[in-house]
C-alpha cells in the first residue's frame, strides 16, 4: 500500500485549478452578540453587525446566505426579515401585488396569540438564499429587519430585558456567507 503526502496543490503557470461544482470555495461569518431594538415603521433597517463582504473567485459562483436571528417583538408588531445585497436585492420569495418580499415575516395575529407568554417570550428566525451575483467584484450582504410601526422588534433580547423578576434572555445571532463553485 502507498501513501501520498501533499503539502499543497498548485496549477501550472497559465492554468487555473478547477474545483468540482458544489465545492465551497470560501466562507465568511458575522456574529451579533449585543442587542438592538427598532421601530422602523415599514422600512427595513440593517441588523447591527450582521454584514458580510465577500469577493467571489469566479463569475459562475453562487453565494449561499444563511442566518439565524434571535428576536422578539412587542404586541401588535409585525416583524419581517430579509437579506439585501448582491442579486438578493430581488429578496427572498416572489411577492404578489403589494406584498413585501421577505425571508421571514410574522403578522399581528401571531403576536396577539403569543402575548400570553409575556415579555420573556423569545423566537428564532432562520433564512437561507442562494444568490447568483455573476461578478468577481466585492459584494456586501446584510440581514435586515422591519416592523410595521405598531411596536418594536428586539434582537438578541426579550421585550422586558430583563423584567422586574430579573428574567430575560441574551441571545446571539449569526450570518454566514459561502461561495459555492
C-alpha positions in Angstrom: 0.0 0.0 0.0 1.2 3.5 -0.9 0.8 6.8 1.0 0.6 10.1 -0.8 1.5 13.2 1.2 0.7 16.6 -0.2 1.6 19.9 1.3 -0.2 21.9 -1.4 -1.6 21.7 -4.9 -0.9 24.5 -7.5 -2.0 24.8 -11.1 0.8 25.1 -13.6 1.6 28.7 -14.8 -1.2 29.8 -17.2 -3.8 27.4 -15.9 -6.5 27.6 -13.2 -7.0 24.9 -10.6 -10.6 23.7 -11.2 -12.7 22.7 -8.3 -15.8 20.4 -8.7 -19.2 22.0 -8.8 -20.7 22.4 -5.4 -17.4 22.8 -3.7 -17.2 25.5 -1.0 -14.5 28.0 -2.1 -14.6 30.4 0.9 -16.7 31.2 3.9 -17.2 34.4 5.9 -19.3 34.9 9.0 -20.6 37.8 11.1 -22.0 37.4 14.6 -24.0 39.9 16.7 -23.7 39.4 20.4 -25.1 42.7 21.7 -28.8 43.8 21.5 -30.8 46.2 19.4 -34.3 47.4 19.1 -36.1 49.1 16.2 -39.5 50.6 15.4 -38.8 51.0 11.7 -42.4 51.8 10.7 -42.4 49.9 7.4 -38.8 50.5 6.4 -36.1 47.8 6.5 -33.1 48.6 8.7 -29.8 46.8 8.9 -29.3 44.5 11.9 -26.2 45.7 13.7 -23.1 43.7 12.8 -24.9 41.2 10.5 -23.0 42.4 7.5 -20.5 40.3 5.4 -18.4 41.3 2.5 -17.1 38.6 0.1 -15.2 38.7 -3.2 -16.2 35.7 -5.5 -13.4 33.9 -7.2 -15.5 33.3 -10.3 -18.4 34.9 -12.1 -20.1 31.4 -12.2 -20.0 31.1 -8.4 -23.2 31.0 -6.3 -23.3 32.7 -2.9 -25.2 30.8 -0.2 -26.5 33.1 2.5 -27.8 31.6 5.8 -28.7 33.4 9.1 -30.2 32.6 12.4 -31.7 35.6 14.3 -32.8 35.6 18.0 -35.6 38.0 18.4 -38.9 39.0 20.0 -41.4 41.8 19.3 -43.9 44.0 21.2 -47.5 43.0 21.0 -49.1 44.1 17.7 -45.8 44.5 16.0 -45.5 42.7 12.7 -41.8 41.9 12.1 -40.1 40.9 8.9 -36.6 39.8 8.0 -34.7 39.8 4.7 -31.3 39.7 3.0 -30.0 42.6 1.0 -27.0 42.9 -1.3 -25.7 41.2 -4.5 -28.6 40.0 -6.6 -30.6 39.3 -3.4 -32.0 42.8 -3.9 -34.8 40.8 -5.5 -35.1 39.5 -2.0 -36.4 36.1 -0.9 -39.7 34.9 -2.3 -41.9 36.1 -5.1 -44.1 39.0 -3.9 -47.6 39.2 -5.2 -49.4 42.5 -5.5 -48.3 45.0 -2.9 -46.9 42.4 -0.5 -43.3 42.8 0.7 -40.6 40.4 -0.3 -39.3 38.9 2.9 -37.4 35.8 4.0 -39.4 35.6 7.2 -42.4 37.6 8.4 -44.9 37.4 11.3 -48.2 39.2 11.4 -50.1 41.0 14.2 -52.3 38.0 14.9 -49.3 35.8 15.7 -48.2 38.1 18.5 -51.7 38.7 19.8 -51.9 35.0 20.4 -48.4 34.7 21.8 -48.7 37.7 24.1 -50.0 35.4 26.9 -46.4 34.1 27.3 -45.4 37.6 28.5 -42.4 39.8 27.8 -39.9 37.0 28.0 -41.1 35.0 25.0 -38.2 34.7 22.5 -38.2 33.4 18.9 -35.6 32.4 16.3 -35.8 33.1 12.6 -33.7 31.2 10.1 -33.4 32.0 6.5 -31.3 30.9 3.5 -30.9 32.2 0.0 -28.7 31.1 -2.9 -27.6 34.2 -4.8 -26.1 34.3 -8.3 -24.1 37.6 -8.4 -22.2 36.9 -11.7 -19.3 39.0 -10.6 -15.8 38.8 -9.2 -16.2 42.3 -7.5 -16.6 42.6 -3.8 -20.2 42.2 -2.6 -21.6 43.3 0.7 -24.6 41.4 2.1 -26.6 42.4 5.1 -29.5 41.0 7.2 -32.3 43.5 7.7 -35.4 43.7 9.9 -38.6 45.8 9.9 -41.8 46.2 11.9 -45.0 47.8 10.7 -44.7 50.6 13.3 -47.2 49.1 15.8 -44.4 48.1 18.1 -40.7 47.4 18.3 -38.6 44.4 17.3 -35.8 43.3 19.7 -32.8 41.4 18.5 -30.9 39.1 21.0 -33.2 40.1 23.9 -36.7 40.0 25.2 -39.2 42.9 25.4 -38.7 43.1 29.2 -34.9 42.9 29.1 -34.8 41.8 31.9 -38.3 42.1 33.5 -38.9 43.0 37.2 -38.2 39.5 38.3 -34.8 39.5 36.6 -35.9 37.1 33.8 -35.0 37.6 30.2 -32.6 36.2 27.7 -29.5 37.3 25.9 -29.0 35.6 22.5 -26.5 35.6 19.7 -27.4 36.0 16.0 -25.1 34.8 13.2 -24.9 35.4 9.4 -22.8 33.0 7.3 -21.9 33.6 3.6 -20.4 30.8 1.5 -19.1 30.9 -2.1 -20.1 27.7 -3.9 -18.3 26.6 -7.1 
